[in-house]
Structure formats: structure tokens, C-alpha cells
């Protein structure tokens, strides 16, 4: 017999007679008839324990009390409890992005939906300010394979973007559209959108920005699917070189400011996981290629070693550093051998630590 989902937080059965006449309470996640109520905020309802649990883990635990002034009838509100929906949107966006970077697409759904709902309240349903919320929810559904929902969300985002000159919004939309086309096998359309992603990201952030790298990486993946390996490897090389330059600068800053931790700008855990996945995919691609390029292996593995050194995970940093050193030593007088060796030696003399 399958175990029933356990209620997280606090919830109780909805008492119909306690509700205002003619008022039906709907489930926060599916909009079905509700039978459970959160007893902490008393303004959020669910159809069953599974949806209550999903919402609690996904976002409700973080925003439970913030919802009280927002969902309380106006006559019951005090002036000092006027809801801050902008704050709520930012919390939901941050939580959803963090969960997506960790690959927790189902857990990201409640936060992404909440971000979309209150973005509509604040900005209106057809404004360009809605686009980030549409893309966030599309990313969550993409990870779950719900391409029909992704298509619908991106169509709404595309309509809003047509009226916007903001390059940052354009590049993100084209990246999402490209991922959708790649998932449905329309590779030429995917290449078109990734090319636009790169163009708009470069206009906004510069030709050698790490933001534009995401488009190059995704485009390389499409070329690999098409069997165009030289093109794929060329783009992967550009991504690796850009990230290597960026991480080298961060490492230098870290060394200069090691006595002043407040000045050290290091990637967050969510950012490290996202960049790790990108670089690790490139490393495995090169290691499994029939004509393996040791210089590329050394470059990408060194990136990963620096990334995790900055993140405080010396075990991961040492592992990738050793891979980078072995690859660089296969090339006579390779210019990365010495900096890689210095990093590995420093890691070998420090106490080994794991990630957050």
C-alpha cells in the first residue's frame, strides 16, 4: 500500500461553514477544490496533503506570513501592513532560480508560479516586466519535460518582448526558445535562436562576457547533435577560454583580498553548481572524443579547479587540479602547467574541506 504524503508545516481541514457565503477556496497549486488550510497564515489552501507538502518545500515556508496582508480582505488590513508584493516576487524568483540551478525542477514550480502570479498583480499581464517570470516558469517546466506548457509560456513572453528594446530580456527569451527547439528536434531553429541569444547578450554585456558563454555552449551542443564536431569543439574552446580568464581574475582578487573577506567576490553555491555543470559537460565531451585535445582538457579542468577552490571545496578543486596537471604535462612547455601546479600544491598543503 502506497504511503500517504505527510503534511509539512501545519495544516487543518477546511470547515465550509466558517467560510464567507458563496466563497470557494481553491488549491494553491492546481486550483482544484480545497480541503486543507495552512494554519500558520490561514490564507492558503490545498486540495490534498501532497500539494500542501510540495508548496511548503517549494516556497510557502519562506513566504507564509508575507501572504497574510496580501490575501486579507482590505477592510481587515491596517495601513502599516500594506503588502509588499515586490518583495514577495523577489523572494520567489530567488528561491526558484536557486532550485533550478540545483536541478530541482519540481521543487522550483511553486516558487515560479507564485512569482508569475504576483508579477501580474504588480506589472499587469501583458507588460515586458512579466517576461522574467514567464521564462522562470518555462525553465521549471522544461526540466520536467512539459514542452506544451513551455511553448505556451514562451509565446506569452515573446509577445511582450516584441515591444521591448531591452537586450537582457531578448537574450533570455531567445535562449529559452532555442532550448525548446533543441528539445523538440528543430535544430536549425535552435541555432537561429542561440545566435540571437549571443548577439543580444554581447550587446548588453560585451563580446567576452560569461553571460554570452551560455549561448555559445548551447549552440555547440546543437552542432554536436548534428555531427559537426569541429564547430562544436571550436565553440567549447571559446567558452572555456572566457571562463578561464574570468576565474583567473577572481582567483587573483581572492589572493589580494584574502585578509579582507568582505571584499572577495566569489560565486554563490547556486552559481557554482550551474557553472560546474557547464564545464563538466565540456570536460567529459573532450575526454570522450576520439581525438582528445590535452590542452583543452587542461584548460577546462583548471577552470573547474579554480571554481571549487573559490567555493571552498578543496577536495573537488584538488581532483580537477590533478586532472588538469596530468593533461598539461603531456604538452611540452605548456603555459598552464606552472599555474596549475601552484594551485595543486597549495591545495595539498591545506586541510581538505567539502562544499556547503
C-alpha positions, 0 to 999 in steps of 0.5 A: 500500500502506497504511503500517504504524503505527510503534511509539512508545516501545519495544516487543518481541514477546511470547515465550509461553514466558517467560510464567507457565503458563496466563497470557494477556496481553491488549491494553491497549486492546481486550483482544484477544490480545497480541503486543507488550510495552512494554519500558520497564515490561514490564507492558503489552501490545498486540495490534498496533503501532497500539494500542501507538502510540495508548496511548503518545500517549494516556497510557502515556508519562506513566504507564509506570513508575507501572504497574510496582508496580501490575501486579507480582505482590505477592510481587515488590513491596517495601513502599516501592513500594506503588502509588499508584493515586490518583495514577495516576487523577489523572494520567489524568483530567488528561491526558484532560480536557486532550485533550478540551478540545483536541478530541482525542477519540481521543487522550483514550480511553486516558487515560479508560479507564485512569482508569475502570479504576483508579477501580474498583480504588480506589472499587469499581464501583458507588460515586458516586466512579466517576461522574467517570470514567464521564462522562470516558469518555462525553465521549471517546466522544461526540466520536467519535460512539459514542452506544451506548457513551455511553448505556451509560456514562451509565446506569452513572453515573446509577445511582450518582448516584441515591444521591448528594446531591452537586450537582457530580456531578448537574450533570455527569451531567445535562449529559452526558445532555442532550448525548446527547439533543441528539445523538440528536434528543430535544430536549425531553429535552435541555432537561429535562436542561440545566435540571437541569444549571443548577439543580444547578450554581447550587446548588453554585456560585451563580446567576452562576457560569461553571460554570452558563454551560455549561448555559445555552449548551447549552440555547440551542443546543437552542432554536436547533435548534428555531427559537426564536431569541429564547430562544436569543439571550436565553440567549447574552446571559446567558452572555456577560454572566457571562463578561464580568464574570468576565474583567473581574475577572481582567483587573483582578487581572492589572493589580494583580498584574502585578509579582507573577506568582505571584499572577495567576490566569489560565486554563490553555491547556486552559481557554482553548481550551474557553472560546474555543470557547464564545464563538466559537460565540456570536460567529459565531451573532450575526454570522450572524443576520439581525438582528445585535445590535452590542452583543452582538457587542461584548460577546462579542468583548471577552470573547474579547479579554480571554481571549487577552490573559490567555493571552498571545496578543496577536495573537488578543486584538488581532483580537477587540479590533478586532472588538469596537471596530468593533461598539461604535462603531456604538452611540452612547455605548456603555459598552464602547467606552472599555474596549475601546479601552484594551485595543486600544491597549495591545495595539498598543503591545506586541510581538505574541506567539502562544499556547503 
